[in-house]
Amino acid sequence: MTKLRYSIKDLENFTQIKAHTIRIWEQRYGLLSPKRSNTNIRYYNEDDLKKILNINFLYTKGYKISKIASLSEVEIINASKALIHVDKGEKQSEIDSLTMNILEFDGAKINSFLDAELSKSSIEELYQSVILPLFEKLGKLWLVNSIDIIHEHYFSNIFKEFLISKISTLNVKSDSPKRAILFLHANEEHEFSILLYYYILKSSGYSCYYFGQNVPIKEIGVAFSQIKPQIVATTFTAKLNEKNFAKIKKSLLHFSEKSQVIVSGSQLNNSDYTFSKDIMQINSITQLKSLLGSN
C-alpha cells in the first residue's frame, strides 16, 4: 500500500504554522526529520504529521517550543493526552457511547442510534450537537494514537449512507417548479455538507439534481443549460490550485446570472479563495434554511 506523503506546505495548511517556522524548529530543535524521495524532494509521513499536530496543540496551550523539544515523542503524546478534553455538552454521554460502537465496528448500534436521535430532533440538530463533536473527538483520539484512521472512515461511510437513505424517503412533487443542482467540483470528495444541503433543499420542496464527487465544472454547465435551476450549490473543502479555482469561479459567476449560487467550506476562509457578492457564501445549515425561508 502506498504510504501518504506530505509536503511542508501541507503541514502549514494543517497547523497554520508557517513553513519558515517549521523549518526553524527542525534546524534549531530537531523536532522533525523530513525524508527525501528518489528525486531528492523533501517529504513528511503520517507520523511526522501527527507529531507536528501534537506539537502545535501543546504550543497553542502555552508550552514553549524549547520545552516541547526537550520531550520524547512518547512524552509529547502523553502531554497532549493530559490536555485533551471535550466540552461536556448535553450529548456527551451519547457521543462517548457512539465512540465505543465505532471502535467495535458495530454498525447496527450506530444506525440504531442515528435513527433514534433523528426521531427526536432535526437533521441539522443531530449534525451540530452529535456528529461535529464526534468527529472532533475522533480527530483528537487519532492524534494521540488512541484510534486508527480506519475507524473514522468506517463511521464516515455509515453516516453518508444514513444521509442518503433519509434523502430517499423525502417526496417532492414531480412538477415542482423549484430545482437545485448540487455537485462537488473536480478534486473534491468531502460529501457531508453537500448531502446535508441536499436533504434541506429537498425538504423545502426542491427537485434536486446531485451529480456527486469530482465533477468537471464544464459538465455542470451542460446540466445547468438543460435543468435551468433556481439554486446551484457546491462546497470547497479540498485544497485547489489558483488555476483550477479561477476556472470554477468563472463558471459559478456565469451560473449566478440566472440562478442563486451557494458556496461553503473551510477553504473559503483562505484569502486566496474569494467570491463577489453575486455568490452567496454560507457557514452553516441554519444560514441555508434562513436563505430558503426568505425566497
N, C-alpha and C positions, 0 to 999 in steps of 0.2 A: 504494500500500500504506500502511496506517495505521501511523505511527511509534509506538513504545512510549513511554508517558509514566509517570513515577514521581513519587509524592508524597514529601515529606520523611520521612514515616513509613516509606515503602518503603525509602528509603536507610538509615534507622535499623535496620530489620529485617535488611537485607543486611549491614551493617557492625557492628552492635551499638554504634555511636556515637550518643549521644543527639541527638535533633533540635535541642535547645538548643545543643549543642556545634557541630553542623554550621552552624547559623545564625551563631554567633560567628565561626567560621572564614571564613564568607562575608563578614561585615561587616568583620572586622579584617584579613583577609589576601586577600580577593577570590578565594578558591580555587574557588568555584563561582558561576555566574551563572544562576540559575533563570529560565525563560521564564514567560510568562503566557498563559493561554488567552483565548479571546474573551470569556469571562465573568470575566476577571481573577483566575483561580485559578493559583497558582504551581505549576509542574511542572518535572521534570528529564527529559532524554532519555538515550539509551543511552550517549552519550559522557560525560555527567555521571556516570552510574553507574560506568562504567569508571574515571573519574578518581578518584572518592571511594573506590573499592575499592583502587586503587593507592596513594592517599594513606594509607588505613587500613593497608595492607600495610607501607608504609615506617614509619608511626608505630609499629606494633607491633614493628618490628625495631629501634627505638631512635632513629629520626630525630626531631628536634624539629620541631614544626609550623612554626616560623619558618624553619627550613632548607628544608622542603618548599615553603613559599610562595615562596621565592626561586628555585625551579627552574621552567623552562619545562615545558610539557606533555610535550614530547619527552624532556627530561631526567628527568622523573618516571617515564616508561615505561622508559627505559634503566636508571635506578637500580633499578627493580623487577626488570627482567630480570637484572641482576647479582646480585640476592639470591635469585632463584627457583632452587630445586633440588628434585629428587625423591629421596627416600631410595633408595639403591642396594640394593634388595631382590633376592632370588634371581630374580625375574621381570622385572627391569628391561629386559633386552635384548628380551624378548618384548613388553613394553609399548611400547618405542621402535619396534619393527618394526610393531606394530599401529597406532601413531600414524601412521606413514608410509602404511599401507594406507588409513587413514581420509582422510588428506589427498589421496590419489589416487582416492578414491571406488571402491576396489577391493573390492566386496562379496564376490566369490568367495574372495579370500585371507582376508578377515575371517572368513567362515563356516568355511573350512578350518581356520583357527587355533583357533576356538572348539571345533570338533569334536575336534581333536587334543588340546586341553587337557582337555576333559571325559572323554576316554578314559583320561586319566592321573590324574584327580582327581575329587572330588565337585563338585556344582554350587555348594555353599557355599564350597568352597576356591577354585574359579575366580572366584567373585564377590569374595571377600575379598582374594585375592592379585593379581588382574589387573584386574577391572572397576572396583572402587572406586579403586585408584591411578590407573587410566587416566583416569577422569572428573576426578580431582583435577588430573592433568596437563593435560587439555584445558581445564579451567577457568582454569588459570594461563596457558596459551598464549593463550586468548581475552583475558585481562586485559591482555596486552602486545601485542595486535594481531597475534599470530603464527598465529592460526587464526580462522576465521569460525564463527558460531553454527550455520550450516548443516551444518558437519562433525559437530558434536555431535548434531544432530538426525538426521543420516544414520546414525551409529553406534547411537544410541538405538533407532531403529526396527529395525535389523538385530538387535540384541540382544533386543529384545522378540519379534521373530518367532522367534528362536532358542529362547527360553524356551518359547514356545507350542508349537513343534514338538516339543520334548523332553517337555513335559507330555502331548502327544497320544500318545506312544509308551508311556506307563505304563498298565498294565491293572489295574483294580480289579474285584473280583467284583461282579456286578450286585446280589447280595443282601447286600452288606456292610452291617452294622448301624451302621457309623461314617459319619457325614455331617457335612459342613462347608459353611457359607455364607461366601463371600468377596465383598467389594464395596468400591468406593470411593464415598464419600458425595458429595452434590452439591457442585460446585466443585472436586472432587479429580480430578486426571488422572495423577498420577505412579504408574505401574504396576509398576515393577521389584520393589519389596518384596512387593507382594501376589501377583505372579506367582511369585516365589520361594517364598512361603508355600504357594501352590497346588501347586507341584512337591513340596515337602516333605510336605505333607499327603497328597497322592495317593500318594507313595512309601510312606507309612505306612499305606496301605490305606483311606484315607477316600474316599468318594464325594463329590466336590467340586462345588459349585454356585457358579460365578463369574458375577457379574452386571455386571462391568465398571465403567466410569468414570461419574462424575456421576449416581449413582443416588439419588433422593429416599428418605430414610430410611423414610417411610411405606410405600413399595413393598417394602422389605426386610421390613417387618412382615408383609405378605401372604405372602411366601415362607416366612418363619420359621414361621408358623402351620401351613403345609402340610407343609414338609420336616421340621420338628422336629429340627434339627441338634444334634449334641453340641458343635460349635465354631462360633463366629461370629468372623470376623477382618476388620479394616479398618485403614487407616493414615491418619495426619494429617501431610501434608507442606505442603499449601497453607494459606495464612492464612484463618482463619474469623472472622466477627464473633461477638460474645458471644451474640447471639440464636440463630444457627444452631448454634453449638457446644452450647448448652444443649438444643436440640431433639434433636440427635443423641445427646448424653449420656443424656438421659431414655430414649430408645428402647433404647440399649445396656444400660442398667441393667435395663430390663424384660426384655431377652433373657437377661441374666445370672441371672435367677431359675430358668431351666431349662437354660441352656447355659453353656459356658465361653466368655467373650468375651475376645478377644485384640486389643490395640491396640498400634500402634507409630508411629514417625515423628518427624521433627525438631521439629514444632510442640509435641510433648508436653514438650519441655524448657522451654517457656514456662510460667511460673507461672499464666497465665490459663487454661491447659488442664489440669485435674486430674481424676482419677477416684478413686473409692473402691476399697477393697481387693477389692470384688466383681468388679472388672475387672482382668484380667492385662495389665500393660504390659511389653512386651519390647523389647530393644535390639539383638538380633542373631538370626540364623538358628540359632546354637548354642543360644540360650535356647529357641527354639521346639522344636528337636529334643529338648532335655532335658525340656521340658514333656510332649511326646508320649510320651517314654520312661517318664515317671512315671505316665501314665494307664493 
